[in-house]
Amino acid sequence: MGNNTKTSYRLEMRKREDLRPKIGNIQGFRIEKMEIPCPELNKFFHTVVGYEYLWGGRSDWGQDEWYDYVNRDELETWIAYMRGTPAGYFELELQPGGEIQIECIGLLPQFVGKGFGGILLTRALQRSWELTDKSIFLNTCTHDHPHALKNYLARGFRIAESKTSPLNEPIPSFWELVENTR
């Protein structure tokens, strides 16, 4: 694989029994559903969590697109906190056929490598199974965090499809976006 390509994976979990939870009790770590849609917070997480991994697809969204995206009944956003500080998030999207897509999941940079990722993914999967009896899927790639695919497979996902494609274009950092709004 060259530096300008990535391998993308569609991962699926077809049965609730396939979930292999990561059990952990990290004092001060909690995950809560965002009850009031907040486009700015979703944008913040998507930008900061996804920056290093070249998450694409939303970097050109304006306020209206973010508002429309988060203000839908089929979308839930969950925030992870460590001792009151936002640490990460996930978005769950109910698909027309009843499947759940884990649209985004990740940690802010200072919380990576501390054992939160498996717990966050476990909660996303548990919540997904509360919402559906169909399958759960997510998309990832080789440009994601080096442990992401391993975590997904350890929790019970299976690779349903893979393909090689060009890397996404770099997106502006959170700080660049803030500067551009001044």
Backbone torsions as a table, in degrees:
resi	resn	phi	psi	omega
1	MET	NA	129.0	179.1
2	GLY	-80.0	172.1	-179.9
3	ASN	-70.4	-16.0	-176.4
4	ASN	-101.6	8.9	-179.8
5	THR	-126.7	164.5	175.6
6	LYS	-140.9	157.0	169.6
7	THR	-104.7	123.4	178.9
8	SER	-99.9	144.9	-178.8
9	TYR	-126.7	137.9	166.6
10	ARG	-102.1	120.1	-179.5
11	LEU	-107.0	141.7	-179.5
12	GLU	-133.0	148.2	169.0
13	MET	-127.4	114.7	-171.9
14	ARG	-94.5	-20.7	-178.2
15	LYS	-133.7	142.5	177.7
16	ARG	-55.1	-35.1	-177.4
17	GLU	-68.2	-15.1	179.3
18	ASP	-75.9	-17.3	-178.1
19	LEU	-65.8	124.6	173.8
20	ARG	-114.2	92.5	-173.6
21	PRO	-67.4	148.9	168.4
22	LYS	-95.5	115.2	-179.3
23	ILE	-91.5	129.5	178.6
24	GLY	-160.4	141.7	177.2
25	ASN	-125.2	89.6	179.3
26	ILE	-96.1	115.5	-176.8
27	GLN	-57.0	128.1	179.1
28	GLY	91.2	-4.2	-179.5
29	PHE	-98.2	127.1	178.2
30	ARG	-144.8	159.3	-179.6
31	ILE	-130.2	126.2	-176.5
32	GLU	-129.6	145.9	174.2
33	LYS	-73.0	136.2	174.5
34	MET	-79.8	107.5	-173.7
35	GLU	-79.5	-27.7	179.9
36	ILE	-112.2	115.9	-179.4
37	PRO	-55.4	135.2	-177.3
38	CYS	-138.8	90.3	-176.3
39	PRO	-54.1	-36.4	-178.5
40	GLU	-63.6	-36.9	-179.7
41	LEU	-71.8	-41.6	175.8
42	ASN	-61.0	-42.5	179.4
43	LYS	-63.2	-43.9	178.5
44	PHE	-57.2	-52.2	-178.2
45	PHE	-62.6	-45.7	-178.7
46	HIS	-60.2	-40.8	-178.2
47	THR	-71.1	-49.0	-174.7
48	VAL	-75.3	-45.6	179.4
49	VAL	-66.3	-41.6	-174.0
50	GLY	-85.2	-9.0	-173.7
51	TYR	-56.7	-53.5	-176.3
52	GLU	-65.0	-26.0	-173.9
53	TYR	-101.5	9.2	177.1
54	LEU	57.3	40.2	175.4
55	TRP	-58.0	134.3	-179.0
56	GLY	-116.0	-176.4	171.7
57	GLY	94.6	-17.7	-177.0
58	ARG	-130.4	-0.5	-172.8
59	SER	-65.3	-21.9	179.9
60	ASP	-100.8	7.5	179.6
61	TRP	-70.8	139.7	172.3
62	GLY	-96.4	-174.2	-177.8
63	GLN	-57.9	-41.1	-178.4
64	ASP	-64.4	-41.9	179.5
65	GLU	-64.9	-42.0	177.9
66	TRP	-64.7	-42.7	179.0
67	TYR	-59.8	-48.8	-179.6
68	ASP	-62.2	-38.1	-178.0
69	TYR	-64.4	-48.2	-174.1
70	VAL	-82.6	-20.0	-177.9
71	ASN	-94.1	56.7	178.3
72	ARG	-131.9	141.5	179.8
73	ASP	-63.2	-27.5	-176.2
74	GLU	-82.0	0.7	-178.9
75	LEU	-115.6	133.2	170.8
76	GLU	-123.1	139.4	174.1
77	THR	-118.0	132.9	179.1
78	TRP	-121.1	138.0	-177.5
79	ILE	-115.6	133.5	173.4
80	ALA	-95.3	139.0	179.0
81	TYR	-126.0	143.8	170.4
82	MET	-120.8	112.5	-177.7
83	ARG	48.5	46.1	175.7
84	GLY	86.3	-8.1	-178.9
85	THR	-98.5	128.2	176.1
86	PRO	-56.0	130.3	-175.7
87	ALA	-118.4	-24.4	-177.5
88	GLY	-179.6	-172.8	-177.2
89	TYR	-164.2	169.1	165.4
90	PHE	-148.2	152.2	175.8
91	GLU	-118.1	131.4	176.0
92	LEU	-113.9	133.1	-178.5
93	GLU	-127.0	120.4	175.5
94	LEU	-73.8	125.0	-178.4
95	GLN	-89.1	159.4	-178.3
96	PRO	-54.9	-33.7	179.7
97	GLY	-84.9	2.3	178.7
98	GLY	97.8	-7.0	175.3
99	GLU	-71.3	162.3	173.8
100	ILE	-113.8	132.3	171.5
101	GLN	-105.4	128.0	167.2
102	ILE	-80.2	99.4	-172.1
103	GLU	-69.7	-47.0	178.1
104	CYS	-144.5	146.4	174.2
105	ILE	-155.3	136.3	177.9
106	GLY	173.5	173.0	-177.8
107	LEU	-116.3	149.8	171.2
108	LEU	-65.4	149.6	-171.3
109	PRO	-51.3	-40.4	-175.8
110	GLN	-72.5	-6.5	179.8
111	PHE	-109.0	1.4	178.0
112	VAL	-74.9	141.6	176.6
113	GLY	82.4	15.3	-178.4
114	LYS	-113.5	9.7	177.4
115	GLY	91.0	8.1	-177.9
116	PHE	-84.1	-27.6	-171.5
117	GLY	-59.5	-46.5	179.7
118	GLY	-66.1	-35.5	178.7
119	ILE	-69.6	-43.1	178.8
120	LEU	-61.7	-45.9	178.9
121	LEU	-64.3	-40.5	177.6
122	THR	-58.3	-45.2	-179.8
123	ARG	-65.5	-38.7	177.8
124	ALA	-61.3	-41.5	180.0
125	LEU	-71.0	-41.1	177.5
126	GLN	-60.2	-45.7	179.1
127	ARG	-64.4	-40.2	178.6
128	SER	-59.1	-43.4	179.5
129	TRP	-70.1	-21.8	172.8
130	GLU	-71.0	-26.7	-175.7
131	LEU	-92.5	-20.7	-173.9
132	THR	-147.9	158.9	168.0
133	ASP	-113.7	8.5	174.9
134	LYS	-89.9	-167.5	-178.3
135	SER	-85.1	166.1	177.4
136	ILE	-119.4	139.5	177.4
137	PHE	-140.6	161.4	172.4
138	LEU	-151.6	162.9	177.9
139	ASN	-116.8	138.0	176.7
140	THR	-144.9	177.8	179.5
141	CYS	-153.6	172.5	-178.7
142	THR	-70.3	-9.9	176.9
143	HIS	-89.8	-2.5	176.9
144	ASP	-72.7	179.4	177.6
145	HIS	-53.1	140.5	-176.4
146	PRO	-56.8	-24.3	-179.5
147	HIS	-99.3	-1.7	-174.5
148	ALA	-61.5	-54.5	-177.5
149	LEU	-60.3	-41.6	178.5
150	LYS	-59.6	-42.1	178.1
151	ASN	-63.8	-45.3	-179.6
152	TYR	-60.5	-45.7	-179.3
153	LEU	-67.9	-37.1	178.7
154	ALA	-65.2	-29.7	179.3
155	ARG	-81.9	-9.3	175.3
156	GLY	119.1	-0.5	175.1
157	PHE	-67.5	154.7	173.2
158	ARG	-125.1	146.9	177.2
159	ILE	-75.2	119.7	179.6
160	ALA	-96.5	-26.8	-175.0
161	GLU	-162.1	147.8	173.6
162	SER	-144.1	151.5	177.3
163	LYS	-156.7	154.0	178.7
164	THR	-103.3	138.0	-178.7
165	SER	-152.7	170.4	176.4
166	PRO	-65.4	152.5	174.4
167	LEU	-64.0	152.5	171.9
168	ASN	-66.9	153.7	173.9
169	GLU	-68.3	145.2	175.8
170	PRO	-58.2	142.9	177.6
171	ILE	-102.0	158.8	176.3
172	PRO	-63.9	146.4	175.8
173	SER	-71.6	166.7	176.9
174	PHE	-55.5	-43.5	-176.2
175	TRP	-68.6	-36.0	175.4
176	GLU	-63.8	-40.2	178.4
177	LEU	-63.9	-41.0	178.8
178	VAL	-62.7	-45.0	179.8
179	GLU	-61.8	-36.1	-178.5
180	ASN	-72.4	-12.1	179.3
181	THR	-94.8	-2.2	-179.1
182	ARG	-87.3	NA	NA
